[in-house]
C-alpha cells in the first residue's frame, strides 16, 4: 500500500503552507489529517472551506458536534470519532450525549435526538430521505435552512472520513485519550 507523508509547513506544497501555519497557530500543532491533506492543496482547501462554512451555520456548538459525530459514526471513521469527541469535550458537550453518539444510542433530549436521527439518515441514505424523515426534523424545531446546513456538515465529514480511510491517518497524541473503533 502507498504510504502518505504527513507534511510539515516546510515540506508541504506552496498551496498548503498558509493553512498549515494557521492550524499550528490556532491549535498549537498540525493535526495529522491536515498534514496528509497538505499533499493536495485542493483537498486541504476544500476541507477547511467546508469546515469554515459549517462553523458559520446557525447550529450551536453541541448541534454541530452531533452532526459531525453522527456522520463519522456511519462512515466508521476512527480518526474523526476521536477528534470530534475531543472537540465536543472542549465545547462542554455533556459526556452522556457524547457517549450516545459514540455508541449509536438515542439522545435523551428529543430535539437533539431528532438532529442525530436526521444526520444519520442523510449520511446512510446519501440524502435520499423520505418526506416523513425531513418533516420529523422540522417538527422538532429545526428550520429548512438548518436541514441544508446539516448536509454541509456531513459533506465536510464525508470528505475527511474518506480521506482517512484511503490514507489510514494515524491518530494524533492529542486525540488518543478518545480513541474509538467501530464495533
Residue frames as qw, qx, qy, qz and C-alpha x, y, z in Angstrom:
[[0.000, 0.888, 0.460, 0.000, 0.00, 0.00, 0.00],
 [0.340, 0.604, -0.036, 0.720, 1.15, 3.52, -0.77],
 [0.454, -0.524, -0.446, 0.567, 2.26, 5.43, 2.29],
 [0.109, 0.866, 0.229, 0.430, 1.17, 9.05, 2.53],
 [0.441, 0.141, -0.351, 0.814, 3.50, 11.62, 4.02],
 [0.279, -0.847, -0.415, 0.181, 2.40, 13.76, 6.94],
 [0.440, 0.573, 0.019, 0.691, 3.64, 17.14, 5.82],
 [0.352, -0.560, -0.293, 0.690, 5.00, 19.91, 7.98],
 [0.217, 0.908, 0.095, -0.346, 4.78, 23.54, 6.95],
 [0.146, -0.677, 0.564, 0.450, 8.28, 23.24, 5.49],
 [0.290, -0.090, 0.892, 0.334, 7.63, 20.09, 3.41],
 [0.442, 0.584, 0.637, -0.240, 4.14, 20.95, 2.18],
 [0.387, 0.470, 0.473, 0.637, 3.34, 22.26, -1.28],
 [0.106, 0.100, -0.061, 0.987, 3.10, 26.03, -1.52],
 [0.413, -0.384, -0.397, -0.724, -0.72, 25.97, -1.69],
 [0.707, -0.465, -0.533, -0.019, -0.95, 24.28, 1.74],
 [0.475, 0.111, -0.438, 0.755, 1.60, 26.26, 3.75],
 [0.202, -0.349, 0.109, -0.909, -0.74, 29.09, 4.82],
 [0.766, -0.363, -0.273, -0.455, -3.46, 26.70, 6.02],
 [0.808, -0.131, -0.479, 0.319, -0.97, 24.56, 7.95],
 [0.268, 0.233, -0.339, 0.871, 0.51, 27.71, 9.52],
 [0.451, -0.392, -0.033, -0.801, -2.96, 28.81, 10.59],
 [0.856, -0.293, -0.395, -0.160, -3.72, 25.40, 12.08],
 [0.665, 0.003, -0.475, 0.577, -0.47, 25.40, 14.03],
 [0.019, 0.307, -0.222, 0.925, -1.14, 28.91, 15.30],
 [0.593, -0.356, -0.068, -0.719, -4.73, 28.18, 16.40],
 [0.926, -0.234, -0.238, -0.173, -4.29, 24.60, 17.66],
 [0.440, -0.741, 0.507, -0.011, -0.66, 24.58, 18.73],
 [0.453, -0.214, 0.821, 0.275, 0.07, 21.67, 16.37],
 [0.482, 0.296, -0.478, -0.672, -0.80, 20.44, 12.89],
 [0.811, -0.011, 0.479, -0.335, -3.24, 17.53, 13.05],
 [0.434, -0.167, 0.807, 0.363, -2.09, 14.50, 11.06],
 [0.490, 0.620, 0.612, 0.024, -5.14, 14.79, 8.81],
 [0.199, 0.949, -0.031, -0.243, -4.11, 18.31, 7.79],
 [0.279, -0.626, 0.636, 0.354, -0.51, 17.18, 7.26],
 [0.490, 0.128, 0.823, 0.259, -1.70, 14.42, 4.95],
 [0.397, 0.793, 0.459, -0.066, -4.27, 16.58, 3.12],
 [0.089, -0.837, 0.233, 0.487, -1.49, 19.11, 2.51],
 [0.493, -0.080, 0.725, 0.475, -0.19, 16.78, -0.23],
 [0.161, 0.511, 0.643, 0.547, -3.12, 18.05, -2.32],
 [0.022, -0.092, -0.239, 0.966, -3.75, 21.72, -1.54],
 [0.438, -0.202, -0.423, -0.767, -7.16, 21.43, -3.22],
 [0.606, -0.355, -0.712, -0.003, -8.19, 18.76, -0.67],
 [0.370, -0.272, -0.491, 0.740, -6.98, 20.83, 2.28],
 [0.121, 0.005, -0.060, -0.991, -8.69, 23.95, 0.92],
 [0.510, -0.292, -0.598, -0.545, -11.93, 22.05, 0.26],
 [0.561, -0.377, -0.694, 0.249, -11.96, 20.62, 3.78],
 [0.254, -0.275, -0.361, 0.854, -11.17, 23.88, 5.54],
 [0.213, -0.111, -0.283, -0.928, -13.64, 25.75, 3.33],
 [0.569, -0.386, -0.639, -0.344, -16.45, 23.35, 4.24],
 [0.517, -0.343, -0.597, 0.509, -15.37, 23.47, 7.88],
 [0.087, -0.099, -0.136, 0.982, -15.45, 27.28, 7.91],
 [0.389, -0.237, -0.436, -0.776, -18.86, 27.30, 6.22],
 [0.615, -0.407, -0.671, -0.073, -20.28, 24.79, 8.71],
 [0.391, -0.230, -0.475, 0.754, -18.76, 26.73, 11.62],
 [0.102, 0.052, -0.006, -0.993, -20.80, 29.71, 10.41],
 [0.334, -0.387, -0.758, -0.405, -24.07, 27.78, 10.32],
 [0.435, -0.534, 0.049, -0.723, -26.92, 28.59, 12.69],
 [0.857, -0.282, -0.432, 0.010, -26.42, 25.35, 14.64],
 [0.410, -0.838, 0.315, -0.176, -24.93, 25.72, 18.11],
 [0.099, 0.607, -0.788, 0.038, -21.62, 24.00, 19.02],
 [0.531, -0.081, 0.800, -0.268, -23.34, 20.96, 20.53],
 [0.760, 0.497, 0.278, -0.314, -25.55, 20.53, 17.47],
 [0.452, 0.736, -0.477, -0.164, -22.55, 20.82, 15.15],
 [0.114, -0.443, 0.883, -0.109, -20.72, 18.09, 17.03],
 [0.697, 0.170, 0.611, -0.335, -23.81, 15.87, 16.87],
 [0.719, 0.645, -0.051, -0.255, -23.80, 16.17, 13.08],
 [0.299, 0.707, -0.641, -0.011, -20.04, 15.58, 12.76],
 [0.315, -0.301, 0.869, -0.233, -20.02, 12.61, 15.14],
 [0.762, 0.290, 0.453, -0.360, -23.14, 11.05, 13.59],
 [0.676, 0.670, -0.244, -0.185, -21.64, 11.21, 10.08],
 [0.125, 0.614, -0.771, 0.110, -18.31, 9.88, 11.33],
 [0.581, -0.121, 0.736, -0.326, -20.11, 7.03, 13.10],
 [0.823, 0.446, 0.215, -0.280, -21.97, 5.98, 9.96],
 [0.596, 0.714, -0.368, -0.004, -18.77, 6.20, 7.91],
 [0.946, -0.252, -0.071, 0.192, -16.84, 4.25, 10.56],
 [0.439, 0.703, -0.265, 0.493, -14.09, 6.85, 10.82],
 [0.744, -0.411, -0.356, 0.387, -11.96, 6.04, 13.86],
 [0.414, 0.095, -0.082, 0.901, -9.85, 9.18, 13.42],
 [0.163, -0.441, -0.179, -0.864, -12.77, 11.63, 13.22],
 [0.662, -0.581, -0.441, -0.172, -14.68, 9.98, 16.06],
 [0.667, -0.323, -0.300, 0.601, -11.67, 10.54, 18.34],
 [0.238, 0.185, 0.053, 0.952, -11.13, 14.09, 17.09],
 [0.313, -0.484, -0.279, -0.768, -14.75, 15.18, 17.44],
 [0.683, -0.537, -0.481, 0.118, -15.12, 13.50, 20.82],
 [0.527, -0.199, -0.206, 0.800, -12.23, 15.71, 21.94],
 [0.005, 0.271, 0.194, 0.943, -13.74, 18.82, 20.31],
 [0.506, -0.580, -0.487, -0.412, -17.14, 18.07, 21.86],
 [0.658, -0.476, -0.411, 0.414, -15.49, 17.82, 25.28],
 [0.345, -0.013, -0.038, 0.938, -13.77, 21.16, 24.66],
 [0.238, -0.354, -0.303, -0.852, -17.22, 22.66, 23.91],
 [0.261, -0.090, 0.672, -0.688, -18.55, 21.21, 27.21],
 [0.693, -0.059, -0.473, -0.541, -20.96, 18.83, 25.47],
 [0.709, -0.408, 0.425, -0.388, -22.27, 16.54, 28.23],
 [0.080, -0.397, 0.907, 0.116, -20.41, 13.23, 28.36],
 [0.537, 0.234, 0.775, -0.238, -23.63, 11.18, 28.29],
 [0.585, 0.720, 0.068, -0.368, -24.54, 12.83, 24.98],
 [0.201, 0.676, -0.674, -0.219, -21.05, 12.12, 23.58],
 [0.329, -0.166, 0.926, -0.085, -21.34, 8.51, 24.74],
 [0.649, 0.472, 0.489, -0.342, -24.69, 8.18, 22.97],
 [0.510, 0.768, -0.237, -0.306, -23.12, 9.39, 19.73],
 [0.029, 0.574, -0.815, -0.079, -20.07, 7.14, 20.06],
 [0.277, -0.013, 0.951, -0.139, -22.33, 4.12, 20.67],
 [0.266, -0.141, -0.624, -0.721, -25.17, 5.00, 18.27],
 [0.166, -0.457, -0.821, 0.298, -27.70, 5.22, 21.09],
 [0.047, -0.809, -0.435, -0.393, -30.63, 7.66, 21.38],
 [0.186, 0.214, -0.313, 0.907, -30.06, 11.05, 23.00],
 [0.087, -0.485, -0.753, 0.436, -32.41, 11.87, 25.90],
 [0.145, 0.512, 0.082, -0.843, -33.18, 15.38, 24.60],
 [0.620, 0.512, 0.591, -0.066, -35.92, 14.98, 21.95],
 [0.379, 0.897, -0.071, -0.216, -34.79, 17.87, 19.75],
 [0.084, -0.693, 0.689, 0.193, -31.16, 16.76, 19.75],
 [0.572, 0.015, 0.820, 0.028, -32.26, 13.19, 19.08],
 [0.614, 0.705, 0.320, -0.152, -34.18, 14.41, 16.03],
 [0.200, 0.871, -0.406, -0.192, -30.97, 16.05, 14.82],
 [0.367, -0.413, 0.828, 0.099, -28.97, 12.86, 15.42],
 [0.646, 0.307, 0.697, -0.052, -31.52, 10.76, 13.55],
 [0.503, 0.840, 0.071, -0.190, -31.66, 13.24, 10.66],
 [0.036, 0.787, -0.589, -0.181, -27.84, 13.36, 10.35],
 [0.492, -0.179, 0.851, 0.053, -27.63, 9.56, 10.47],
 [0.648, 0.522, 0.543, -0.117, -30.35, 9.20, 7.84],
 [0.382, 0.879, -0.169, -0.227, -28.83, 11.78, 5.48],
 [0.107, -0.640, 0.746, 0.150, -25.45, 10.04, 5.74],
 [0.525, -0.018, 0.850, -0.031, -26.76, 6.47, 5.49],
 [0.570, 0.582, 0.577, -0.060, -29.18, 7.20, 2.67],
 [0.429, 0.005, 0.357, 0.830, -26.91, 9.64, 0.83],
 [0.138, 0.168, -0.002, -0.976, -29.60, 12.30, 1.05],
 [0.379, -0.188, -0.702, -0.574, -32.46, 10.17, -0.28],
 [0.103, 0.100, 0.736, -0.662, -34.77, 10.85, 2.66],
 [0.046, -0.582, -0.785, -0.207, -38.48, 10.32, 2.81],
 [0.139, -0.640, -0.148, -0.741, -40.75, 13.29, 3.27],
 [0.720, -0.633, -0.262, -0.111, -41.56, 11.96, 6.75],
 [0.762, -0.194, -0.178, 0.592, -37.88, 11.94, 7.75],
 [0.246, 0.339, 0.031, 0.908, -37.46, 15.59, 6.72],
 [0.403, -0.641, -0.256, -0.601, -40.74, 16.58, 8.38],
 [0.776, -0.505, -0.332, 0.180, -39.74, 14.90, 11.67],
 [0.561, -0.012, -0.123, 0.818, -36.59, 17.01, 11.71],
 [0.030, -0.429, -0.152, -0.890, -38.58, 20.19, 11.04],
 [0.598, -0.615, -0.385, -0.340, -41.27, 19.29, 13.62],
 [0.729, -0.333, -0.362, 0.476, -38.53, 19.01, 16.25],
 [0.202, -0.914, -0.118, 0.333, -37.95, 22.76, 15.90],
 [0.465, -0.279, 0.437, 0.718, -35.29, 22.96, 13.21],
 [0.384, 0.701, -0.002, -0.602, -35.59, 25.14, 10.11],
 [0.845, 0.512, 0.147, 0.048, -35.39, 24.33, 6.43],
 [0.268, 0.853, -0.417, 0.161, -32.11, 26.27, 6.34],
 [0.444, -0.558, 0.677, -0.181, -30.76, 24.04, 9.10],
 [0.914, 0.169, 0.362, -0.076, -31.79, 20.95, 7.14],
 [0.686, 0.691, -0.115, 0.197, -29.40, 22.15, 4.42],
 [0.084, -0.819, 0.510, -0.249, -26.71, 23.23, 6.90],
 [0.800, -0.301, 0.508, -0.102, -26.63, 19.68, 8.26],
 [0.882, 0.429, 0.146, 0.129, -25.81, 18.48, 4.74],
 [0.299, 0.847, -0.352, 0.264, -22.84, 20.87, 4.66],
 [0.461, -0.623, 0.589, -0.229, -21.53, 19.36, 7.91],
 [0.905, 0.034, 0.422, -0.033, -21.99, 15.87, 6.52],
 [0.704, 0.685, -0.079, 0.171, -20.15, 16.84, 3.32],
 [0.031, -0.823, 0.508, -0.253, -17.27, 18.17, 5.44],
 [0.634, -0.408, 0.632, -0.179, -17.09, 14.95, 7.46],
 [0.919, 0.307, 0.246, -0.022, -17.53, 12.66, 4.47],
 [0.495, 0.792, -0.312, 0.174, -14.54, 14.32, 2.81],
 [0.130, -0.677, 0.664, -0.290, -12.32, 13.80, 5.84],
 [0.820, -0.152, 0.496, -0.242, -13.74, 10.36, 6.65],
 [0.892, 0.446, 0.067, 0.016, -12.99, 9.09, 3.16],
 [0.353, 0.772, -0.466, 0.249, -9.50, 10.59, 3.11],
 [0.440, -0.549, 0.639, -0.312, -8.79, 8.98, 6.48],
 [0.917, 0.072, 0.364, -0.145, -9.94, 5.62, 5.12],
 [0.752, 0.636, -0.136, 0.102, -7.79, 5.92, 1.98],
 [0.346, 0.697, -0.484, 0.400, -4.60, 7.02, 3.75],
 [0.783, -0.358, -0.472, 0.191, -5.09, 5.37, 7.16],
 [0.018, 0.768, -0.219, 0.602, -4.35, 8.57, 9.07],
 [0.542, -0.119, -0.685, 0.473, -2.54, 7.82, 12.34],
 [0.380, -0.839, -0.376, -0.105, -4.25, 9.24, 15.41],
 [0.181, 0.671, -0.318, 0.645, -2.56, 12.28, 16.93],
 [0.374, -0.074, -0.731, 0.566, -1.46, 12.06, 20.57],
 [0.207, -0.066, 0.224, -0.950, -3.86, 14.93, 21.39],
 [0.703, -0.049, -0.194, -0.682, -6.83, 12.74, 20.44],
 [0.430, 0.169, -0.885, 0.066, -5.54, 9.38, 21.73],
 [0.185, 0.003, 0.748, -0.638, -7.49, 9.52, 25.03],
 [0.621, 0.325, 0.277, -0.658, -10.67, 9.36, 22.92],
 [0.073, 0.237, -0.878, -0.410, -9.62, 6.55, 20.61],
 [0.710, 0.220, 0.339, -0.577, -12.60, 4.82, 19.02],
 [0.005, 0.146, -0.904, -0.401, -13.13, 1.68, 17.00],
 [0.668, 0.000, -0.178, -0.722, -16.46, 0.91, 15.35],
 [0.466, -0.165, 0.827, -0.269, -17.88, -2.19, 16.96]]
